[in-house]
Amino acid sequence: MPTPIFSKNPLPRNLSDNSVSDYLLEHHDASTSMTPVGLLSTADESSDVNRYISPLLPESATLGSSRQASGVAPGGVSSKSVSGPFSNSHHNHHHHRTKSESSSLNHEDDDAEDLYASLDGGLSGLGGILPRLRRFFGGTGKVSRGGKHLAVDDHYYAITDTTSPAKSKLKLLCQGLMCVCMLIFMIAFCVAALVFWIQYATKDRNKSSFLWFSDIHMEPYYNDTASCFQMCRNQLTAWNTTPCGNYREFRDVPKEYGRYGCNTPRELLRATLLEMKAKTGTKYGMNFGIYTGDIAAHGISEVVKDMNDRRTILTGFNGQNSEEEHVAPMTNGHYDESLGLRSMSLHQSLFPSITFINATEVVRETLETVVNDIHEVFHDLPIFLAIGNCDVVHDYQWTTDRKWIMELHKLFKKLWNGWEYVDDSDFVTSRTGNYVVTQLPGLPNMRLISFNALVFSPLNHQNAEITALANWSLSWIEKQLMEAEEEKQTVLLVYHIPVGMNAFSDTPQWIEDYENRFLTMTQRYKNTVESHLCGHFHYESFKLLTDEETKDPFAVLLVSPSVSPFFFSNPSFREFVIDSDHIVDYYNYFFDLEQQDSGVHYTRQHQFQQAYQLPDLSLSSMYALYETLWIKKDFYTLAQYSFRRRSQFMPKTPEYMCSMTHQKKEDMHECVHKKNVGVVPGVRMW
C-alpha cells in the first residue's frame, strides 16, 4: 500500500477552519494535494484524491469528482458554494437538490448497491480510514456514507468503481458463495447444538431403576448374646457347623442387629427395609423390586425338631395332643430356665398364635412376618419374588401340597401390590409356583419370568412327581420365552438357585440333564433373554453361561449378595438401572455389622460403570470384565474387585473365578488345577 500523502506532508495542528483551505491551496501541487469535491474540475477525476483515498479502500473502489460536471457536490452541496474548512467563507450555505438532481442521485445510489456489497468489509467500520482522515482534516472524523459519496466532517468525496464488470461479477459470486457457506455453517452449528441439548436433556429420560435384594433368612429364635457357634440361638442343632471366623469380639457383646455366621434378626430386617426405601430411586425413580428367594432362616425345621426332642426329654410327653405344654431346652441334661424362658419369650413375640411348636407353622409365620414387614415399607411398589430353598418347611424339599402352595401364592400376591400384568394362572394349578409378568412397571417391552428352581436341585428328594414337575417347568419356561420373542420383548429370568457350580461347596447346583436342557433352551433365545437374576450364594458374582462345545459365552447370570450375614457377609442390596430395556448399571449398598453400635446405616459401596469403566452389563461388557480379571491375570483389578465387595468374604480365588465360566464339575476342576492363579493379597481365603 502506498504511503498516505498526509504522512509526508501533515497539516499543522494550529490552523483554524478558515485557514485550512488557504493552506491547502497554497501548498497544492500535482503530487501532494487532496482536493475536496467542490474544488475539483471535470478533468480532476484521476486527481490525487483518488491516489490518496484509494489505498485506504478496497481495490474495487476509488474516490473522484465525477459530480463536478453537473456543478453539484455530493450530498447536494454546490460546487460554487462548498461549506466547511475549504470554503472561502466560514458560513455554510446549503442548496436544496432539484427534482432532477434527486432522481439522478437515486439512480446512482441504485448503481452503487453492488459496489457497497464489496466495500462492506472496508467501509463498515472504517477502522483504518477514519483515524487517518481525522488526523488529516483535523476535524471530528465523523464519517457517513450515501450513494457513491463518502462524507467526512460534512465534506463530500466521490467514490468511483474502477473494476471491470466481469471482475466485479466474479467477486460478487465468490462473496455470495461465502455467504452461502457461512449460512450452511451457522445452520449446521445450530442443529448440532440443538441435538446436543436434546441428548443432554433427555439422556436419562428412558432410564428407570429397580430394587434387587435376596436371602433375608429371618431368624425367629435370634439371641443377641448367643455365640455365632450356636447360630445366635440357644439350641445347638446339626446346623451349627459354620465357623465364626476372627470375630471373637462379637461373642460376648450383645448385638441387636446381627452377627457374622448368624441369620438375620428382625431388627436388622426392619432397619434394612427403611434404608432401601431411603437410599434407592432418588435419581431415576423406582419402578419395581425383585427378591430372589430364601425368606426364612436356615434350618428352622431342624431347630424345631431339636426343641421338641428336648421337650420330650424334659416332660416325657410328645405334646401331640396338647397346645399348652411349655417348651424348654436342656443344657447338659438339665433344664436351663433362663434360656428356656428367653427362647419361649422370643418365639411367642413372633408367633403369638403358637404354643406347641410345629415346624410348618413356624416357617409359614416367618414368611408371613417378613412379607408384612416388606409390604409395610413398600406398599406402593410391586415386588416380584422367586421361591428359595428355605421357603419350604424342610430345606430344599419342594412340596406338592396344594394348601402350602396356596399360602405362598397369597403372600407373593400381597407384594405384587395389584400389578395387573401378572399372569399367575399356573402358580397353584401346576404346583410349581411359577408365574410371569407380561409387562414390567414402566417397561412394556420387558417381561419377567419367575420359576421354582428347587425342582431341578439334586438336594431335592427326586421322585416321579418331582420329575414330572421339572419337565413341565422346562416346557413352561420355553413357552414363555417363545411368547416374549414373538412380542419382541426382552426377558429377565428370575430364580433362586443358579445353574453351574457353587464356588463354596464345589458342587453342581442343578441335575445335569435339567441343566443341559435349560442351557440349550436359553441359548436358543439368547437375543431375548436380557439376564438371569439369582440368589442363593450370598456373595456378589456373575457367571457367563457358555456353549458346551465351543465354550463361547451366550448369556449373563448375575448373583445377588445377601441381606443375611450368615456366610460372613455384610448385609447388602442393589439398585439396578435399566435404559431402553437393557441393564446398564447398578449401585451396591452395604451395612458394616462392625459399626452397628451407631445404628443401621447403609453405604453405597460402588457403582458398576464407575468401578469397572464399562458401559453396561451386556454380555460383551461382562466378558471384558472377566477377561481383565482372569485371562489377562490382572491381579490388581481382581484385588479391587474383591475389595469393592466388602459386602462379602469371597471363597478361594481359583474356584471363584473358574465357576464364572464352567458349568460342569469336571471342567471346573480342570480349570482350577491347570490355571496358575496365585493368591491375591487382601482376599480372604477359606
C-alpha positions in Angstrom: 0.0 0.0 0.0 1.4 3.5 -0.9 2.3 5.8 1.9 -0.5 8.2 2.5 0.2 11.8 1.5 -0.6 13.3 4.9 2.2 11.2 6.4 4.6 13.1 4.2 3.0 16.5 4.5 0.7 16.7 7.5 -1.5 19.7 8.2 -0.3 22.0 11.0 -2.4 21.4 14.1 -2.7 25.1 14.9 -4.7 26.0 11.8 -8.2 27.3 12.1 -11.0 26.1 9.9 -10.8 29.3 7.7 -7.1 29.0 7.2 -7.1 25.2 6.3 -8.3 25.9 2.7 -5.8 28.7 2.3 -3.1 26.4 3.5 -4.1 23.6 1.1 -4.4 26.0 -1.8 -1.0 27.4 -1.1 0.6 24.0 -0.9 -1.4 22.4 -3.6 0.6 20.6 -6.3 0.1 17.5 -8.5 1.8 15.1 -6.2 0.8 16.2 -2.7 -2.7 17.5 -2.9 -6.1 16.3 -1.8 -8.9 18.4 -3.0 -12.4 18.5 -1.8 -15.1 17.8 -4.3 -16.2 21.4 -4.5 -12.8 22.5 -5.8 -12.3 19.8 -8.4 -12.8 20.2 -12.1 -14.1 17.6 -14.6 -10.6 16.8 -15.6 -9.6 16.0 -12.0 -11.3 12.6 -11.9 -7.8 11.0 -11.7 -6.5 13.5 -9.4 -4.6 12.9 -6.1 -7.9 12.5 -4.3 -8.1 9.0 -5.8 -4.4 8.5 -5.2 -4.7 9.3 -1.6 -8.0 7.7 -0.7 -7.8 4.6 -3.0 -5.1 2.8 -0.9 -7.4 3.1 2.1 -10.3 1.4 0.4 -10.9 -2.0 -1.2 -9.2 -2.3 -4.6 -12.5 -2.1 -6.4 -13.2 1.5 -5.2 -11.6 4.9 -5.8 -12.6 8.4 -5.0 -13.2 11.0 -7.7 -15.2 14.1 -8.6 -17.5 12.9 -11.3 -20.3 15.0 -9.9 -18.4 18.2 -10.6 -19.6 18.2 -14.2 -23.1 18.9 -13.0 -21.9 21.6 -10.7 -23.4 19.8 -7.7 -21.2 18.4 -4.9 -22.3 15.0 -3.5 -24.9 15.3 -0.8 -26.5 18.3 -2.5 -23.6 20.9 -2.0 -23.0 23.2 -4.9 -19.5 23.3 -6.4 -19.7 27.0 -6.2 -20.8 27.1 -2.6 -18.9 24.4 -0.6 -19.3 24.6 3.1 -16.6 23.6 5.5 -13.0 24.5 6.1 -12.2 24.5 2.4 -14.6 27.3 1.5 -13.6 31.0 1.5 -16.5 31.8 3.7 -16.9 30.4 7.2 -20.7 30.4 6.9 -22.4 27.4 5.4 -24.7 27.9 2.6 -26.7 24.7 1.6 -28.6 24.5 -1.6 -31.5 22.2 -1.9 -31.4 19.4 -4.5 -33.6 19.8 -7.5 -36.0 17.1 -8.5 -33.8 16.0 -11.4 -30.7 16.0 -9.1 -32.5 13.8 -6.6 -33.6 11.5 -9.3 -30.0 11.3 -10.6 -28.7 10.6 -7.2 -31.2 7.9 -6.5 -30.3 6.3 -9.8 -26.6 6.4 -9.0 -27.4 5.1 -5.5 -29.0 2.0 -7.1 -26.0 1.6 -9.3 -23.7 1.7 -6.3 -25.6 -1.1 -4.4 -23.3 -3.8 -5.8 -20.3 -1.7 -5.1 -21.2 -1.3 -1.5 -21.5 -5.1 -1.1 -17.8 -5.3 -2.0 -17.0 -2.2 0.1 -18.8 -3.5 3.1 -15.7 -5.1 4.7 -13.6 -2.0 4.1 -16.2 0.7 4.9 -18.5 -0.9 7.5 -16.3 0.1 10.4 -13.9 2.5 8.7 -11.5 1.5 11.4 -8.4 2.1 9.2 -9.7 5.1 7.2 -11.3 7.1 10.0 -8.2 7.8 12.2 -6.2 8.9 9.1 -8.9 11.2 7.8 -9.4 12.6 11.3 -5.7 13.4 11.5 -5.6 14.8 8.0 -8.6 17.1 8.3 -8.1 18.0 11.9 -11.9 17.5 12.4 -14.0 15.1 14.4 -13.6 12.4 11.9 -17.4 11.9 11.6 -18.0 9.7 8.6 -21.2 9.0 6.7 -21.9 7.2 3.5 -24.6 7.7 0.9 -24.9 6.6 -2.7 -21.4 6.8 -4.2 -20.3 9.5 -1.8 -18.1 9.5 1.3 -18.7 12.3 3.8 -16.0 13.2 6.4 -16.9 16.0 8.7 -19.7 17.0 6.3 -17.2 17.3 3.3 -18.1 15.0 0.4 -15.9 12.9 -1.8 -17.0 10.8 -4.8 -16.4 7.1 -4.9 -15.7 5.7 -8.3 -15.7 2.0 -9.1 -12.8 1.2 -11.5 -13.4 -2.5 -11.5 -14.4 -4.2 -14.8 -17.9 -5.7 -14.9 -16.6 -9.3 -15.4 -14.3 -9.0 -12.4 -17.0 -7.4 -10.3 -19.5 -10.2 -11.1 -16.9 -12.8 -10.2 -16.1 -11.2 -7.0 -19.8 -10.9 -6.2 -20.2 -14.6 -7.0 -17.4 -15.5 -4.7 -18.8 -13.4 -1.9 -22.2 -14.9 -2.5 -20.7 -18.4 -2.2 -19.0 -17.3 1.0 -22.3 -16.1 2.4 -24.0 -19.4 1.5 -21.2 -21.4 3.2 -21.4 -19.2 6.3 -25.2 -19.7 6.3 -24.8 -23.5 6.0 -22.2 -23.5 8.7 -24.4 -21.5 11.0 -27.4 -23.8 10.3 -25.2 -26.9 11.0 -23.9 -25.4 14.2 -27.4 -24.6 15.4 -28.6 -28.1 14.5 -25.6 -29.7 16.3 -26.2 -27.5 19.4 -29.9 -28.4 19.4 -29.1 -32.1 19.0 -26.6 -31.9 21.8 -29.0 -30.1 24.1 -31.8 -32.6 23.3 -29.5 -35.5 24.1 -28.3 -33.9 27.3 -31.8 -33.0 28.4 -33.2 -36.5 27.5 -30.2 -38.8 28.2 -31.8 -40.2 31.4 -35.4 -39.9 30.2 -35.5 -43.6 29.1 -33.8 -44.8 32.3 -35.5 -46.4 35.2 -34.4 -48.5 38.2 -35.5 -51.5 40.2 -34.6 -52.7 43.6 -32.9 -56.2 43.9 -32.3 -58.0 47.2 -32.1 -61.6 48.3 -31.6 -64.1 51.0 -33.0 -62.4 54.1 -33.2 -65.6 56.2 -35.1 -64.1 59.1 -34.3 -65.8 62.4 -37.3 -66.3 64.7 -35.0 -67.5 67.5 -32.3 -64.9 67.4 -30.5 -64.3 70.7 -28.3 -61.2 70.7 -26.0 -62.6 73.4 -25.6 -66.1 72.0 -22.5 -67.1 70.2 -22.3 -67.5 66.4 -21.1 -71.0 67.2 -24.8 -71.6 68.1 -26.1 -69.5 65.1 -27.1 -67.0 67.7 -29.7 -69.4 69.1 -29.9 -71.1 72.5 -30.3 -74.5 70.9 -27.5 -76.4 69.5 -28.5 -78.1 66.3 -26.9 -80.0 63.4 -26.6 -76.7 61.5 -24.1 -75.3 64.0 -21.1 -76.2 61.8 -20.3 -72.8 60.4 -17.1 -71.3 61.9 -17.2 -67.9 63.5 -14.0 -66.6 61.9 -12.0 -64.0 63.7 -14.9 -62.0 65.2 -14.3 -63.1 68.7 -15.1 -59.6 70.0 -18.7 -60.2 69.0 -19.2 -63.3 71.1 -19.9 -61.9 74.5 -21.2 -58.5 73.5 -24.9 -58.1 72.7 -25.5 -57.4 69.1 -29.0 -56.3 68.3 -28.6 -56.2 64.5 -26.9 -59.5 64.0 -23.6 -61.3 63.9 -21.4 -62.8 61.2 -22.3 -66.5 60.9 -25.9 -66.0 62.0 -29.3 -65.4 60.3 -31.0 -62.1 60.2 -32.7 -60.7 63.3 -36.0 -58.9 62.7 -34.5 -55.6 63.9 -31.9 -55.8 61.1 -34.6 -56.6 58.6 -36.8 -53.7 59.5 -33.9 -51.2 59.5 -32.7 -52.6 56.2 -36.1 -52.1 54.5 -36.1 -48.5 55.7 -32.7 -47.9 54.3 -33.7 -49.4 51.0 -36.6 -47.0 50.8 -34.4 -44.0 51.7 -31.4 -44.8 49.5 -32.9 -46.0 46.2 -34.9 -44.5 43.5 -33.7 -40.9 44.2 -32.3 -40.4 40.6 -34.4 -42.5 38.2 -37.4 -43.4 40.3 -38.1 -46.9 41.5 -40.4 -49.0 39.2 -40.4 -52.3 40.9 -38.5 -54.7 43.2 -37.1 -58.2 42.7 -36.5 -60.7 45.6 -34.7 -63.8 44.6 -35.7 -66.1 47.4 -35.0 -67.5 50.9 -37.2 -65.6 53.3 -36.9 -68.0 56.3 -33.8 -68.8 58.3 -31.6 -71.8 57.7 -32.6 -75.0 59.5 -35.8 -73.9 61.1 -37.3 -77.4 60.9 -34.1 -78.8 62.5 -34.1 -76.4 65.4 -37.8 -77.0 66.0 -37.2 -80.8 66.0 -34.4 -80.2 68.4 -36.6 -78.2 70.7 -39.3 -80.7 70.6 -36.9 -83.5 71.3 -35.6 -81.6 74.4 -39.1 -81.0 75.4 -39.8 -84.7 75.3 -36.8 -85.4 77.4 -37.8 -82.8 79.9 -41.5 -83.7 80.2 -41.8 -87.2 78.9 -44.6 -86.0 76.7 -44.5 -85.5 73.0 -47.2 -82.8 73.1 -49.1 -84.1 70.1 -52.4 -83.7 71.8 -51.6 -80.6 73.8 -51.2 -76.9 72.9 -50.5 -75.8 76.5 -47.2 -77.6 77.1 -44.3 -75.3 77.8 -41.2 -75.8 75.6 -37.9 -75.5 77.3 -34.4 -76.5 76.1 -32.0 -78.7 78.1 -28.4 -77.8 78.9 -26.2 -80.8 79.6 -29.3 -82.8 80.5 -30.5 -80.2 82.9 -33.3 -77.7 82.5 -32.0 -74.1 82.0 -34.8 -71.9 83.0 -33.3 -68.6 81.8 -32.6 -70.0 78.3 -35.9 -71.7 78.1 -37.9 -68.6 79.2 -35.9 -66.3 76.8 -36.3 -68.7 73.9 -40.0 -69.1 74.5 -40.5 -65.4 75.0 -38.9 -64.6 71.6 -40.9 -67.3 70.0 -44.2 -66.1 71.5 -43.5 -62.5 70.4 -43.1 -63.6 66.8 -45.7 -66.3 66.8 -48.4 -65.5 69.3 -50.8 -68.0 67.9 -48.4 -70.9 68.5 -47.7 -72.6 71.9 -47.0 -76.1 70.6 -44.0 -75.8 68.2 -44.8 -77.0 64.7 -42.2 -76.6 62.0 -44.7 -75.9 59.3 -46.4 -73.2 61.3 -43.0 -71.6 62.3 -41.9 -71.4 58.6 -45.3 -70.2 57.5 -45.4 -67.4 60.1 -41.8 -66.5 59.4 -42.7 -66.0 55.8 -45.8 -64.0 56.7 -43.9 -61.8 59.1 -41.2 -60.9 56.5 -43.8 -60.3 53.8 -45.8 -58.0 56.1 -42.7 -56.1 57.0 -41.8 -55.6 53.3 -45.3 -54.6 52.4 -45.4 -52.1 55.3 -42.5 -50.2 53.7 -43.1 -50.9 50.0 -46.9 -50.9 50.0 -46.9 -48.9 46.7 -44.1 -50.8 44.9 -44.7 -54.1 43.1 -42.1 -56.7 44.2 -41.7 -59.9 42.3 -40.3 -62.9 44.2 -38.8 -66.3 43.5 -39.1 -69.4 45.7 -36.0 -70.3 47.6 -34.8 -73.5 49.2 -35.6 -72.1 52.7 -39.1 -71.1 51.7 -40.4 -74.6 52.4 -40.7 -76.5 55.7 -37.8 -78.7 55.1 -34.7 -77.3 53.3 -34.7 -77.9 49.5 -37.7 -80.2 49.8 -40.4 -78.8 47.5 -43.8 -80.0 48.5 -46.7 -80.5 46.2 -49.2 -79.9 49.0 -51.8 -77.6 47.4 -52.5 -75.9 50.8 -48.9 -74.8 51.2 -48.6 -73.6 47.6 -51.8 -71.5 48.1 -50.2 -70.0 51.2 -47.2 -69.0 49.2 -49.4 -67.6 46.4 -51.3 -65.4 48.9 -48.0 -64.0 50.3 -46.5 -63.4 46.8 -49.7 -61.7 45.6 -49.6 -59.3 48.5 -46.2 -58.0 47.4 -47.3 -57.7 43.8 -49.4 -54.8 45.1 -52.1 -55.2 42.5 -49.9 -55.1 39.4 -52.3 -56.1 36.6 -49.8 -57.7 34.3 -49.0 -60.7 36.5 -50.1 -64.0 34.9 -50.2 -66.3 37.9 -52.7 -68.8 36.4 -50.1 -71.6 36.7 -48.8 -70.8 40.1 -51.1 -73.1 42.0 -52.6 -75.3 39.3 -49.1 -76.5 38.1 -48.0 -76.9 41.8 -44.7 -75.3 40.8 -45.1 -71.7 42.0 -44.1 -70.4 38.5 -45.6 -67.1 37.2 -44.8 -64.5 34.5 -45.1 -60.7 34.5 -46.0 -59.9 30.9 -45.2 -56.2 31.3 -42.9 -54.8 33.9 -43.9 -51.5 35.5 -42.6 -48.7 33.3 -41.1 -51.3 30.9 -43.8 -52.5 28.5 -41.2 -54.2 26.3 -39.7 -56.3 29.1 -41.2 -59.3 30.9 -40.2 -61.2 33.9 -40.3 -65.0 34.3 -40.1 -66.4 37.8 -39.8 -70.1 38.2 -39.1 -72.5 41.0 -35.6 -73.9 40.7 -35.9 -76.3 43.6 -37.4 -79.0 41.3 -34.0 -79.0 39.4 -31.8 -79.4 42.5 -30.0 -82.6 43.3 -30.7 -81.9 47.0 -34.4 -82.2 46.5 -35.7 -85.7 47.0 -36.3 -86.8 43.5 -39.4 -88.9 42.8 -41.8 -89.3 39.9 -43.9 -86.4 41.0 -40.9 -84.0 41.2 -39.6 -85.3 37.9 -42.9 -84.5 36.2 -42.9 -81.0 37.7 -39.3 -80.4 36.5 -40.2 -81.5 32.9 -43.3 -79.4 33.0 -41.4 -76.3 34.2 -38.8 -76.6 31.4 -41.6 -76.7 28.8 -43.4 -73.8 30.5 -40.2 -71.6 30.5 -39.7 -72.3 26.8 -43.3 -71.3 26.1 -42.8 -68.0 27.9 -39.6 -67.3 26.0 -41.3 -68.0 22.7 -44.1 -65.6 23.5 -41.7 -62.9 24.5 -39.8 -63.4 21.3 -43.0 -63.1 19.3 -43.9 -59.9 21.2 -40.3 -58.6 20.7 -39.8 -58.3 24.4 -36.6 -58.8 26.4 -36.8 -61.1 29.4 -35.5 -61.2 33.0 -35.2 -64.8 34.2 -35.6 -64.7 38.0 -34.9 -67.9 40.1 -33.1 -68.7 43.3 -30.5 -71.4 42.6 -28.1 -70.6 39.8 -27.1 -73.1 37.2 -23.4 -74.2 37.2 -21.1 -74.7 40.1 -21.0 -73.4 43.6 -17.6 -72.0 44.3 -18.0 -72.6 48.1 -19.1 -76.2 48.1 -17.6 -77.3 44.7 -20.8 -78.9 43.8 -23.2 -78.6 40.8 -26.4 -76.8 41.7 -28.7 -78.5 39.1 -29.2 -82.0 38.0 -27.2 -82.3 34.8 -30.0 -83.3 32.5 -32.2 -80.4 33.5 -29.2 -78.0 33.3 -28.3 -79.1 29.8 -31.8 -78.7 28.5 -32.2 -75.3 30.2 -28.9 -74.0 28.8 -29.8 -75.2 25.3 -33.1 -73.6 25.5 -31.8 -70.2 26.8 -29.1 -70.2 24.2 -31.7 -70.6 21.5 -33.4 -67.4 22.9 -30.1 -65.6 23.7 -31.3 -62.5 21.9 -34.5 -62.4 24.0 -33.0 -63.1 27.5 -31.5 -59.9 29.0 -30.1 -61.5 32.1 -30.5 -64.3 34.7 -31.0 -63.0 38.2 -30.3 -65.4 41.0 -29.5 -65.5 44.7 -28.5 -68.5 47.0 -24.7 -68.0 47.1 -24.8 -64.9 49.5 -21.9 -63.2 47.6 -21.9 -60.9 44.7 -20.7 -62.6 41.5 -21.6 -63.2 37.9 -21.5 -66.1 35.5 -21.0 -66.3 31.8 -23.2 -69.2 30.5 -21.2 -70.9 27.8 -21.8 -73.2 24.9 -20.9 -76.8 25.9 -18.9 -77.5 22.7 -17.4 -74.1 21.7 -17.2 -72.7 25.2 -18.3 -69.4 23.8 -20.4 -67.3 26.3 -24.0 -66.6 25.3 -25.7 -65.2 28.4 -25.0 -63.3 31.6 -26.1 -64.6 35.0 -25.9 -62.2 38.0 -25.8 -63.3 41.6 -27.0 -61.0 44.3 -25.3 -60.6 47.7 -27.5 -61.3 50.7 -29.2 -59.4 53.4 -28.3 -62.2 55.8 -24.7 -62.2 57.3 -24.9 -66.0 57.7 -21.9 -66.6 55.4 -19.9 -63.8 57.0 -21.1 -61.2 54.5 -22.2 -57.7 55.4 -25.9 -57.1 54.7 -26.3 -55.8 51.1 -28.8 -54.8 48.4 -28.7 -53.3 44.9 -30.4 -50.7 42.8 -30.2 -51.6 39.1 -30.6 -49.1 36.2 -32.4 -50.0 33.0 -32.1 -48.0 29.8 -34.3 -48.9 26.9 -35.0 -52.4 28.2 -31.3 -53.2 28.9 -29.5 -53.3 32.2 -26.7 -50.7 32.1 -25.6 -50.1 35.7 -26.1 -50.8 39.3 -25.4 -49.3 42.7 -24.4 -51.7 45.6 -25.2 -50.8 49.2 -23.9 -52.5 52.3 -24.1 -52.2 56.1 -20.9 -52.8 58.1 -22.0 -55.0 61.0 -19.0 -54.0 63.0 -20.3 -50.4 63.1 -23.8 -51.3 64.3 -23.4 -49.6 67.7 -24.2 -46.3 65.9 -27.3 -47.8 64.3 -28.0 -49.2 60.8 -26.6 -47.0 58.1 -26.1 -48.4 54.6 -23.3 -47.0 52.5 -23.1 -47.0 48.7 -20.2 -49.4 48.1 -19.7 -49.0 44.4 -21.3 -48.2 41.1 -20.7 -50.7 38.3 -19.9 -48.3 35.4 -17.7 -46.2 37.6 -15.8 -49.1 39.3 -15.0 -51.1 36.1 -15.2 -48.4 33.4 -17.8 -50.4 31.4 -20.9 -49.0 29.6 -23.4 -51.6 30.7 -23.9 -55.2 31.9 -24.3 -56.7 28.5 -22.6 -60.0 27.5 -19.7 -58.1 25.8 -19.1 -55.9 28.8 -19.2 -58.7 31.4 -16.9 -60.8 29.2 -14.5 -57.8 29.1 -14.6 -57.7 32.9 -14.0 -61.5 33.1 -11.1 -61.2 30.7 -9.5 -58.5 32.7 -9.9 -60.5 36.0 -8.9 -63.9 34.7 -7.5 -64.2 31.1 -5.2 -61.2 31.5 -4.5 -62.1 35.1 -4.8 -58.5 36.2 -4.5 -59.2 39.9 -4.6 -55.6 40.8 -8.1 -55.3 39.3 -9.0 -58.6 40.9 -7.9 -57.2 44.3 -10.0 -54.1 43.6 -12.9 -56.4 42.5 -12.6 -58.2 45.8 -12.1 -55.1 47.9 -15.2 -53.5 46.4 -17.1 -56.5 47.7 -16.9 -55.5 51.3 -20.4 -56.9 51.4 -18.9 -60.4 51.4 -15.9 -62.6 52.0 -15.0 -64.5 48.9 -14.3 -68.2 48.5 -10.9 -69.2 47.3 -9.9 -67.2 44.2 -9.4 -70.1 41.7 -12.7 -71.7 42.5 -14.4 -68.4 42.4 -13.1 -67.4 39.0 -13.4 -70.8 37.4 -17.0 -71.1 38.5 -17.8 -68.0 36.4 -17.5 -69.8 33.1 -17.5 -73.5 33.9 -20.9 -75.2 34.4 -19.6 -78.8 34.7 -17.8 -80.1 37.7 -15.0 -81.8 35.7 -14.5 -78.6 33.6 -14.2 -76.5 36.8 -11.8 -78.9 38.4 -9.6 -78.9 35.3 -9.7 -75.1 35.3 -8.7 -74.9 39.0 -5.8 -77.3 38.6 -4.4 -76.1 35.3 -4.6 -72.4 35.7 -1.9 -70.8 37.8 -3.9 -68.2 39.6 -2.0 -67.5 42.7 -3.2 -65.8 45.9 -4.4 -62.2 45.6 -3.4 -60.0 48.6 -6.4 -58.8 50.6 -8.7 -61.6 49.5 -9.9 -63.8 52.4 -9.4 -67.4 51.6 -11.3 -70.2 53.5 
